[in-house]
Amino acid sequence: MRRLPQVLLGAAVGVLLVSVITACVTNQSAIGRVVMAMNDETSSLPETTRQELDRFARVYDTYVDDASDRERLDYFNFAYRRVRANYVYEIDDAKLISEAIAGVKEEHAEPGSMPAEKLVESALHRMLKGLDPHSSYLNAEEFRDSFANTKGEFGGLGIQITMEEDLVKVISPIEDTPAERAGILAGDLITHCDGISIKGKSLREAVRLMRGKPGDPLVLTVRRKGVEDFDVRIVRDIIEVKSVRHRVEGDVGYIRITRFNEKTKEGIIAALDDIRGTAGAGLKGVVVDLRNNPGGLLSQSVVVADAFLEGGKIVSIKGRNGRDERAFYADDGDEIAGVPMVVLVNQGSASASEIVASALQYHGRAVIMGRRTFGKGSVQTIMPMPLEGALRLTTALYYSPANQTLQALGVSPDINLYAEENEDVATGTTREADLPGAIPAQMNDAHLKRPRIAEAKCPEIGEAKDKMLGCAIEYLHAANQEAFLKRFVATAGQS
């Protein structure tokens, strides 16, 4: 399997390094010299854009505690140019600046009282938050923390989150972490942290409330569909995410991928080696479990898909107006030589998980089973800023081998396993398309008719009594798909 540059997905996708350019200009900040140098690499700004920047400058001068400090204003202008030039869609200057100004004013500070650094940080947080659910400004501390997720070890509770209706929404708990052990579920809303209300706080502020020293307890107040709000006590810990777990269930290999991080490649190689060695020629099939896998590194998702494909496109990335397309292809060589596969997915399978599932589905290499995936098909690029911090900016969309964007659509299983007929309504399930400000889908697949099976009919596997895994194994043991469906299918319907 070939090496690929690591492109961050979910927490971050890729790193665009910004060089600090020096210039022999007196009475100008280092950032100011960088901004001036940018004039050489980008076309001159339109008059309307300059007017909007001047509008922000007037607000800056009104609220900053030292109007002679122009460095942070230069910092804002630099960030603004980067957003304007690189966001996945062209955006209105007036909208961007209005969001930035709203970020300043929501601090409710007196004129002439705000430190320049805090003023600009508040402006950038609000401006990027207004773009989509995954773009954000990272201050110095948050920028450092962004690397921890990709290394497979970080401190915290072990949950992948977003914001919904001013509350923290759990996309999925990470397997074998304090949050999962405490019973936190995908779709849970967190309303309070140690009695402090989340309402009205930004995602950044909510994360800070949940962050703390390993060993320190935290009480979360959880809102869950169908029950009264309740408290959950969780002890913070160092989260060591074991990317890949595996075992052999009789004559079927089982591979669980919890997250795509720097340890995934070595994990998938070790898993396949052990499964081949244990099962030998009697290997009947392989189940790859991507349920509640929130994503991670693009490069590692390509490695996993490549392991099971003989060739062909895995995924492509397209920036603004379809420009700067990059495509990733599988090399020759299926590591399990065509042994049948089932991939398990659900509404917590996002980003890199969807890349793997869509590629294996398109090439007919695996049957996708479970529930429609989350639909997080956008690419975030981390752009370090001069001096400190970074922009986490949506710069492109992912496209399946069929040239269809995954954004807000996700992957529809070949065989849908449902718990209730109107499951999303019954459980309050949220997907990418439901998030405020989400980039909309460019198509729909309502025309697809896929078999639907009641999960309750599936046999239970292991101590977890895993019914989805039970159906996956039964599928691999069936003579063919028709024989499997005759046994399990209840109705034929839309997935």
C-alpha positions as CSV (number, residue, x, y, z in Angstrom):
1,M,0.0,0.0,0.0
2,R,1.5,3.3,-1.0
3,R,2.3,6.2,1.2
4,L,0.2,9.3,1.0
5,P,0.5,12.7,2.5
6,Q,-1.5,12.9,5.7
7,V,-4.6,15.0,5.1
8,L,-6.6,15.6,8.2
9,L,-10.4,15.0,8.1
10,G,-13.0,15.5,10.8
11,A,-10.8,17.2,13.2
12,A,-8.7,18.7,10.4
13,V,-7.8,17.9,6.8
14,G,-4.3,18.8,5.7
15,V,-1.9,21.6,6.8
16,L,-1.2,24.5,4.6
17,L,1.9,26.1,5.8
18,V,2.1,29.9,5.7
19,S,5.6,31.3,5.4
20,V,6.4,34.5,7.3
21,I,7.7,37.0,4.8
22,T,10.1,39.7,5.9
23,A,10.3,43.1,4.2
24,C,12.3,46.2,4.7
25,V,9.3,48.4,5.7
26,T,9.6,50.7,8.7
27,N,6.7,51.3,11.2
28,Q,4.9,48.2,10.1
29,S,4.1,45.0,12.1
30,A,5.4,41.6,11.0
31,I,1.9,40.6,10.2
32,G,1.5,43.8,8.2
33,R,4.5,42.9,6.1
34,V,2.9,39.5,5.4
35,V,-0.4,41.1,4.4
36,M,1.5,43.5,2.2
37,A,3.4,40.6,0.6
38,M,0.0,38.9,-0.1
39,N,-0.7,41.7,-2.6
40,D,1.9,40.1,-4.8
41,E,0.2,36.7,-4.7
42,T,-3.4,37.7,-5.0
43,S,-5.2,40.1,-7.2
44,S,-6.1,43.5,-5.8
45,L,-9.2,43.5,-3.6
46,P,-12.4,45.0,-5.1
47,E,-13.4,48.4,-3.8
48,T,-16.5,46.9,-2.1
49,T,-14.2,44.5,-0.2
50,R,-11.9,47.3,0.9
51,Q,-15.0,49.2,2.1
52,E,-16.1,46.2,4.2
53,L,-12.6,45.9,5.7
54,D,-12.7,49.6,6.6
55,R,-16.1,49.0,8.3
56,F,-14.5,46.4,10.5
57,A,-11.5,48.7,11.1
58,R,-13.9,51.4,12.5
59,V,-15.4,48.8,14.9
60,Y,-11.9,47.8,15.9
61,D,-10.9,51.4,16.6
62,T,-14.1,51.9,18.7
63,Y,-13.7,48.9,21.0
64,V,-10.0,48.2,21.2
65,D,-8.2,49.5,24.4
66,D,-5.2,50.7,22.4
67,A,-6.1,52.1,18.9
68,S,-2.4,52.4,18.1
69,D,-2.0,48.6,18.1
70,R,-2.4,47.8,14.4
71,E,-0.8,44.4,14.6
72,R,-4.0,42.6,15.5
73,L,-5.9,44.4,12.9
74,D,-3.3,43.3,10.4
75,Y,-3.8,39.8,11.8
76,F,-7.6,40.0,11.1
77,N,-7.0,41.3,7.6
78,F,-4.6,38.4,6.8
79,A,-7.1,35.9,8.1
80,Y,-9.9,37.5,6.1
81,R,-8.0,37.3,2.9
82,R,-7.3,33.6,3.4
83,V,-11.0,32.9,4.1
84,R,-12.1,34.9,1.1
85,A,-9.6,33.2,-1.2
86,N,-9.9,29.6,-0.1
87,Y,-13.4,28.8,1.2
88,V,-15.1,26.2,-0.8
89,Y,-17.7,28.6,-2.1
90,E,-17.5,32.3,-2.9
91,I,-19.0,34.3,0.0
92,D,-20.4,37.8,0.3
93,D,-17.9,40.3,1.9
94,A,-20.7,42.1,3.7
95,K,-21.9,38.9,5.3
96,L,-18.4,37.9,6.5
97,I,-17.7,41.3,8.0
98,S,-21.1,41.5,9.6
99,E,-20.5,38.2,11.3
100,A,-17.1,39.4,12.5
101,I,-18.6,42.6,13.9
102,A,-21.3,40.6,15.6
103,G,-18.6,38.6,17.3
104,V,-17.1,41.7,18.8
105,K,-20.4,43.2,19.9
106,E,-21.6,39.9,21.5
107,E,-18.8,40.4,24.1
108,H,-20.8,43.3,25.4
109,A,-17.7,45.3,26.1
110,E,-17.5,49.0,26.7
111,P,-16.0,51.1,23.9
112,G,-12.2,51.4,24.3
113,S,-12.0,48.5,26.7
114,M,-11.2,45.3,24.7
115,P,-7.7,44.0,24.4
116,A,-6.8,43.7,20.7
117,E,-6.1,40.0,20.9
118,K,-9.4,39.2,22.5
119,L,-11.3,41.5,20.1
120,V,-9.9,39.9,17.0
121,E,-10.2,36.3,18.4
122,S,-13.9,37.0,19.0
123,A,-14.4,38.4,15.5
124,L,-12.7,35.5,13.8
125,H,-14.5,32.8,15.9
126,R,-17.9,34.3,14.9
127,M,-16.9,34.9,11.3
128,L,-15.8,31.3,10.7
129,K,-18.5,29.8,12.7
130,G,-21.0,31.5,10.4
131,L,-19.6,29.7,7.3
132,D,-20.5,26.1,8.2
133,P,-20.5,23.7,11.2
134,H,-16.9,22.6,10.6
135,S,-15.0,25.9,9.9
136,S,-13.5,27.6,13.0
137,Y,-10.8,29.8,14.3
138,L,-8.2,28.0,16.5
139,N,-6.4,30.1,19.0
140,A,-2.9,29.0,20.0
141,E,-4.1,26.4,22.6
142,E,-6.7,25.0,20.3
143,F,-4.2,24.8,17.4
144,R,-1.9,22.7,19.6
145,D,-4.7,20.4,20.7
146,S,-5.8,19.8,17.1
147,F,-2.7,17.6,16.5
148,A,-3.6,15.3,19.4
149,N,-6.6,13.7,17.7
150,T,-4.5,12.5,14.7
151,K,-1.8,11.0,16.9
152,G,-4.3,8.7,18.5
153,E,-3.8,10.0,22.1
154,F,-5.3,13.0,23.8
155,G,-7.0,14.1,27.0
156,G,-10.7,14.4,27.6
157,L,-13.9,12.4,27.7
158,G,-13.9,10.6,24.4
159,I,-16.8,12.1,22.4
160,Q,-17.1,13.6,18.9
161,I,-19.4,16.6,19.2
162,T,-21.1,19.5,17.4
163,M,-23.6,22.2,18.4
164,E,-27.3,22.0,17.9
165,E,-29.8,24.5,19.2
166,D,-27.1,26.0,21.5
167,L,-26.4,22.7,23.1
168,V,-23.6,20.2,22.6
169,K,-24.7,17.3,20.4
170,V,-22.9,14.0,20.6
171,I,-22.1,12.7,17.1
172,S,-20.6,9.5,18.6
173,P,-18.7,8.4,21.7
174,I,-15.3,7.0,21.0
175,E,-15.0,3.3,21.8
176,D,-13.5,2.3,25.2
177,T,-13.4,5.8,26.5
178,P,-14.8,7.4,29.7
179,A,-17.8,8.7,27.8
180,E,-18.7,5.4,26.2
181,R,-18.2,3.5,29.5
182,A,-20.5,6.1,31.2
183,G,-23.3,5.3,28.7
184,I,-23.2,8.5,26.5
185,L,-24.9,7.7,23.2
186,A,-24.9,9.2,19.7
187,G,-27.6,11.8,19.6
188,D,-27.4,12.8,23.2
189,L,-27.6,16.5,24.0
190,I,-25.4,17.9,26.8
191,T,-27.2,20.8,28.5
192,H,-24.9,21.5,31.5
193,C,-21.3,20.8,32.6
194,D,-20.9,20.7,36.4
195,G,-24.1,22.6,36.7
196,I,-23.0,25.4,34.2
197,S,-25.5,25.8,31.4
198,I,-24.2,25.2,27.8
199,K,-27.0,27.4,26.4
200,G,-25.7,30.4,24.6
201,K,-22.1,29.2,24.7
202,S,-20.0,28.5,21.6
203,L,-18.6,25.0,20.9
204,R,-15.2,26.4,21.8
205,E,-16.5,27.5,25.2
206,A,-18.3,24.2,25.8
207,V,-15.1,22.2,25.0
208,R,-13.2,24.3,27.6
209,L,-15.8,23.5,30.2
210,M,-15.4,19.8,29.5
211,R,-11.6,19.9,29.4
212,G,-9.6,19.3,32.5
213,K,-6.9,17.3,34.2
214,P,-7.0,13.5,33.8
215,G,-8.5,12.0,36.9
216,D,-10.8,15.0,37.6
217,P,-14.5,14.2,37.6
218,L,-17.1,16.0,35.5
219,V,-20.9,15.8,35.8
220,L,-22.7,16.2,32.5
221,T,-26.5,16.8,32.3
222,V,-27.8,14.8,29.4
223,R,-31.0,15.3,27.4
224,R,-32.1,12.1,25.6
225,K,-35.2,11.4,23.5
226,G,-38.0,9.9,25.6
227,V,-36.6,10.4,29.1
228,E,-36.2,13.2,31.6
229,D,-32.8,15.0,31.7
230,F,-30.3,13.1,33.8
231,D,-26.8,13.5,35.2
232,V,-23.8,11.4,34.2
233,R,-20.5,11.5,36.2
234,I,-17.5,11.0,34.0
235,V,-13.8,10.9,35.1
236,R,-11.5,12.7,32.6
237,D,-8.7,10.6,31.3
238,I,-6.0,10.4,28.7
239,I,-7.8,9.1,25.7
240,E,-5.7,6.5,23.9
241,V,-7.6,5.6,20.8
242,K,-6.8,2.1,19.6
243,S,-7.6,2.6,16.0
244,V,-8.0,-1.0,15.0
245,R,-9.3,-4.1,16.9
246,H,-9.9,-7.5,15.5
247,R,-10.8,-11.1,16.2
248,V,-12.0,-14.2,14.4
249,E,-15.6,-15.3,14.8
250,G,-15.5,-18.9,13.7
251,D,-14.7,-18.7,10.0
252,V,-15.3,-14.9,9.7
253,G,-12.7,-12.2,10.4
254,Y,-14.0,-9.1,12.3
255,I,-12.1,-5.8,12.1
256,R,-13.3,-2.8,14.1
257,I,-11.9,0.6,13.1
258,T,-12.8,3.2,15.7
259,R,-11.0,6.2,14.1
260,F,-8.7,6.9,11.3
261,N,-5.4,8.1,12.9
262,E,-1.7,7.6,12.4
263,K,-2.0,4.1,13.9
264,T,-4.6,2.8,11.5
265,K,-2.2,1.6,8.8
266,E,-0.2,-0.6,11.1
267,G,-3.4,-1.7,12.8
268,I,-5.1,-2.9,9.6
269,I,-1.9,-4.7,8.4
270,A,-1.6,-6.5,11.7
271,A,-5.3,-7.4,11.8
272,L,-5.3,-8.9,8.3
273,D,-2.1,-10.8,9.0
274,D,-3.5,-12.3,12.1
275,I,-6.9,-13.1,10.5
276,R,-5.3,-14.9,7.6
277,G,-3.0,-16.8,9.9
278,T,-5.8,-17.9,12.2
279,A,-8.5,-18.7,9.7
280,G,-6.3,-19.9,6.9
281,A,-8.0,-21.3,3.8
282,G,-11.2,-21.6,5.7
283,L,-11.8,-17.9,5.9
284,K,-15.4,-17.4,4.8
285,G,-15.5,-13.6,4.9
286,V,-14.5,-10.4,6.6
287,V,-16.6,-7.8,8.4
288,V,-15.2,-4.3,8.7
289,D,-17.1,-2.4,11.4
290,L,-17.2,1.4,10.9
291,R,-20.1,2.1,13.2
292,N,-19.7,5.3,15.2
293,N,-16.4,6.0,13.6
294,P,-16.3,9.8,13.2
295,G,-13.4,9.9,10.7
296,G,-9.9,11.2,10.9
297,L,-7.1,11.1,8.4
298,L,-7.9,10.9,4.7
299,S,-4.6,9.1,4.0
300,Q,-5.6,6.3,6.4
301,S,-9.0,5.9,4.8
302,V,-7.3,5.5,1.5
303,V,-5.0,2.9,3.0
304,V,-7.9,0.9,4.3
305,A,-9.9,1.0,1.1
306,D,-6.7,0.2,-0.9
307,A,-6.2,-3.0,1.2
308,F,-9.3,-4.6,-0.3
309,L,-9.3,-3.2,-3.9
310,E,-7.5,-4.4,-6.9
311,G,-7.5,-0.9,-8.4
312,G,-9.7,2.0,-9.3
313,K,-10.6,5.4,-7.8
314,I,-11.2,5.6,-4.1
315,V,-12.1,9.3,-3.6
316,S,-11.5,12.7,-5.2
317,I,-11.4,16.2,-3.7
318,K,-12.6,19.2,-5.5
319,G,-12.2,22.8,-4.4
320,R,-14.2,26.0,-5.3
321,N,-16.0,25.6,-8.6
322,G,-14.6,22.1,-9.0
323,R,-11.0,23.4,-9.3
324,D,-7.9,21.8,-7.9
325,E,-9.2,18.3,-8.2
326,R,-7.1,15.6,-6.5
327,A,-7.9,11.9,-7.0
328,F,-6.7,8.9,-5.0
329,Y,-6.5,5.4,-6.5
330,A,-6.0,1.9,-5.2
331,D,-2.9,0.0,-6.1
332,D,-3.0,-3.6,-7.4
333,G,-3.4,-6.3,-4.8
334,D,-6.4,-7.3,-2.6
335,E,-5.0,-8.3,0.8
336,I,-7.7,-11.0,1.2
337,A,-7.8,-12.1,-2.4
338,G,-11.5,-11.5,-3.0
339,V,-12.9,-13.0,0.2
340,P,-16.5,-11.7,0.6
341,M,-16.9,-8.6,2.8
342,V,-19.6,-6.8,4.7
343,V,-19.0,-3.2,6.0
344,L,-21.2,-2.1,8.9
345,V,-22.1,1.6,9.1
346,N,-24.6,3.7,11.0
347,Q,-25.5,7.4,11.5
348,G,-22.3,7.9,13.6
349,S,-20.1,6.8,10.6
350,A,-18.7,10.0,9.2
351,S,-16.0,11.5,7.0
352,A,-13.2,9.0,6.4
353,S,-15.6,6.1,7.2
354,E,-17.9,7.2,4.4
355,I,-14.9,7.4,2.0
356,V,-14.1,3.7,2.7
357,A,-17.7,2.6,2.5
358,S,-18.5,4.5,-0.7
359,A,-15.4,3.2,-2.5
360,L,-16.0,-0.5,-1.5
361,Q,-19.7,-0.1,-2.4
362,Y,-19.0,1.5,-5.8
363,H,-16.5,-1.2,-6.9
364,G,-18.8,-4.0,-5.7
365,R,-16.1,-5.2,-3.3
366,A,-18.3,-5.2,-0.1
367,V,-21.9,-5.2,0.9
368,I,-22.7,-2.1,3.0
369,M,-25.1,-3.0,5.8
370,G,-26.6,-0.9,8.6
371,R,-28.0,2.6,8.6
372,R,-27.4,5.7,6.4
373,T,-24.1,7.4,7.4
374,F,-23.7,10.9,8.8
375,G,-23.0,12.7,5.5
376,K,-19.8,14.7,6.5
377,G,-18.3,15.1,3.1
378,S,-16.4,18.4,3.4
379,V,-12.6,19.0,3.6
380,Q,-11.2,21.1,6.4
381,T,-7.7,22.6,5.9
382,I,-5.8,23.9,8.8
383,M,-4.0,27.1,7.8
384,P,-1.5,28.3,10.5
385,M,-1.5,32.0,11.1
386,P,1.5,34.3,11.6
387,L,2.6,34.4,15.3
388,E,0.0,32.0,16.6
389,G,-3.3,30.2,16.0
390,A,-4.8,28.9,12.8
391,L,-7.8,28.8,10.6
392,R,-9.8,25.6,10.2
393,L,-11.5,26.2,6.9
394,T,-13.7,24.2,4.7
395,T,-11.9,24.3,1.4
396,A,-13.2,21.4,-0.7
397,L,-15.8,18.6,-0.9
398,Y,-15.2,14.8,-1.2
399,Y,-16.6,12.9,-4.2
400,S,-17.2,9.2,-4.4
401,P,-15.8,7.2,-7.3
402,A,-19.2,7.8,-9.0
403,N,-18.4,11.5,-8.9
404,Q,-21.1,12.2,-6.4
405,T,-20.5,14.4,-3.4
406,L,-20.9,12.7,0.0
407,Q,-21.8,16.0,1.7
408,A,-25.1,16.0,3.5
409,L,-26.0,12.8,1.7
410,G,-23.8,10.1,3.2
411,V,-23.8,6.5,2.1
412,S,-27.0,4.5,1.8
413,P,-26.5,0.9,2.8
414,D,-27.1,-1.9,0.4
415,I,-29.1,-3.6,3.2
416,N,-30.7,-1.3,5.7
417,L,-31.1,-2.6,9.3
418,Y,-33.6,-0.6,11.2
419,A,-34.7,-0.7,14.9
420,E,-38.0,1.2,14.2
421,E,-39.8,2.0,11.0
422,N,-39.4,5.8,11.4
423,E,-36.2,5.5,13.2
424,D,-34.7,9.0,12.8
425,V,-37.9,10.6,14.2
426,A,-38.2,8.1,17.0
427,T,-34.6,8.5,18.2
428,G,-34.0,12.1,17.3
429,T,-31.1,11.2,15.1
430,T,-29.2,14.1,13.6
431,R,-27.0,13.9,10.6
432,E,-24.9,16.5,8.7
433,A,-27.8,17.8,6.7
434,D,-29.6,18.7,10.0
435,L,-26.8,20.9,11.4
436,P,-27.4,24.6,11.2
437,G,-25.5,26.2,8.4
438,A,-24.5,22.8,6.8
439,I,-23.4,22.8,3.2
440,P,-26.4,21.3,1.4
441,A,-26.4,18.1,-0.6
442,Q,-26.0,18.5,-4.4
443,M,-28.2,15.5,-5.2
444,N,-30.4,12.9,-3.5
445,D,-30.8,9.2,-3.8
446,A,-34.5,8.9,-3.0
447,H,-34.9,6.8,-6.1
448,L,-32.8,4.0,-4.7
449,K,-34.8,1.1,-3.4
450,R,-32.9,-1.0,-0.9
451,P,-33.9,-4.0,1.2
452,R,-34.9,-3.2,4.8
453,I,-34.5,-5.7,7.6
454,A,-35.7,-5.4,11.2
455,E,-32.6,-5.5,13.4
456,A,-34.6,-7.5,16.0
457,K,-34.5,-10.5,13.6
458,C,-30.7,-10.6,13.5
459,P,-29.0,-13.2,15.8
460,E,-27.0,-11.8,18.7
461,I,-23.2,-12.1,18.7
462,G,-20.9,-12.0,21.8
463,E,-21.3,-10.4,25.2
464,A,-22.5,-7.2,23.6
465,K,-25.4,-9.1,21.9
466,D,-24.5,-7.3,18.7
467,K,-27.4,-8.0,16.3
468,M,-26.0,-6.0,13.4
469,L,-22.8,-8.1,13.5
470,G,-25.1,-11.2,13.7
471,C,-26.8,-10.3,10.4
472,A,-23.4,-9.5,8.8
473,I,-22.1,-12.9,9.7
474,E,-25.3,-14.6,8.5
475,Y,-25.0,-12.8,5.2
476,L,-21.4,-14.1,4.7
477,H,-22.7,-17.6,5.5
478,A,-25.6,-17.4,3.1
479,A,-25.4,-19.0,-0.3
480,N,-26.1,-15.7,-1.9
481,Q,-27.9,-12.4,-1.2
482,E,-31.2,-13.7,-2.4
483,A,-31.1,-16.6,0.1
484,F,-30.2,-14.2,2.9
485,L,-33.0,-11.8,2.1
486,K,-35.6,-14.6,1.9
487,R,-34.7,-15.4,5.5
488,F,-34.5,-12.0,7.0
489,V,-36.2,-9.3,4.9
490,A,-39.6,-8.0,6.1
491,T,-40.4,-5.5,3.5
492,A,-38.8,-3.9,0.5
493,G,-38.5,-0.1,0.9
494,Q,-36.4,2.9,0.5
495,S,-33.3,3.0,2.6
